[in-house]
Amino acid sequence: MKPRDPKSTPPDTQALLERARVLGLYGLIDRWDEFAGEAWIPKLLGIEEDVRTRRSLQRRIQQARLGTFKTLVDFDWAWPKSIDREAVEEVLSLKFVDEGANVIFLGPNGVGKTMLLRNVAYQAVVRGHQVCFTTASDMLSDLAAQDSSTALARRLRRYTHPKLLCVDEVGYLSYDNRYADLFFEVVSRRYDGPRSILLTTNKPFGEWGQVFPHAACVVTLVDRLIHRAEVVPIEGESYRLKEAKDRAASSKARRPRRKEAPPPRAD
């Protein structure tokens, strides 16, 4: 039996019918006149929507390759000597993703740049965006390993197609001209999108010549990266070093004190 004319379908029933169409429940749609008034229809649609939403989230998390990370609940905002918390919270709102803008977390090693990046990436996944997380070295090595122009073009889509590309640890290693050209290609394609890049680096942009020495494209690369970008500087000492020192002190405090040997008796 064919579904009734939508014009003759009551508004509440029409909304249920549209949900069934979105879900692709064609068997139910074909027999809609038979079941439209059943009380279990809304519950069935709700269950199907919940399951698909959960599976979609799990799939996007796996595709993003975020790995394990600490949530912002564990972030010690008092530790950095300087951090604009309001700017970070604005980044977490993902407005920059909607605008196709970029965000750069700039600071020394151990101040929480990667932790912030992963949390922003996770929020983007939860909001329904396709996200790709990678380190600069992994991305560039992956692209450089492609053995043909066709393979390279196909692999570039991994880094240029997602709504948000998260690139961690730019500046910790230096790369030759081939790698610089590949990084430039990724940035340029996303710039033309426009599609957002979220990036962490320990190098001010004036020092990116050390990251890509002798590469002619560095100036243009940086120009396109920061043209529509929010730079969030973070200053401070390494929190990981602090944690290591705290663990060492705690372990030392738990150890039983050795009794000092009594002085030798005089004969």
Number of C-alpha atoms within 10 A of each C-alpha: 9 10 15 14 8 12 8 8 15 9 11 8 16 17 12 15 23 13 16 22 13 11 13 11 14 12 9 17 20 14 14 18 14 13 13 19 11 8 9 11 16 17 10 11 16 13 11 14 16 11 11 13 14 12 12 15 18 14 13 21 20 13 16 22 13 19 9 7 12 12 12 13 7 8 13 11 14 8 16 17 11 13 18 12 12 9 14 16 11 11 20 19 14 17 11 21 21 14 12 19 23 27 23 22 22 21 22 18 19 18 24 22 23 22 17 21 24 23 17 21 26 22 15 21 23 17 11 14 19 20 27 25 24 18 16 22 19 12 21 19 13 13 22 15 11 15 9 10 9 10 12 16 12 13 17 19 12 16 24 23 17 20 22 29 26 27 23 24 18 18 21 13 11 15 16 12 15 14 20 21 18 18 19 19 16 21 24 17 16 25 20 10 13 19 22 27 29 24 25 27 23 20 18 11 17 9 12 19 17 16 19 22 15 13 17 13 17 21 14 12 19 15 12 17 22 15 11 17 17 16 15 18 18 20 16 16 16 15 16 13 13 13 11 11 12 12 12 11 11 11 10 11 10 8 8 7 8 6 6 6 6 6 6 6 5 4 3
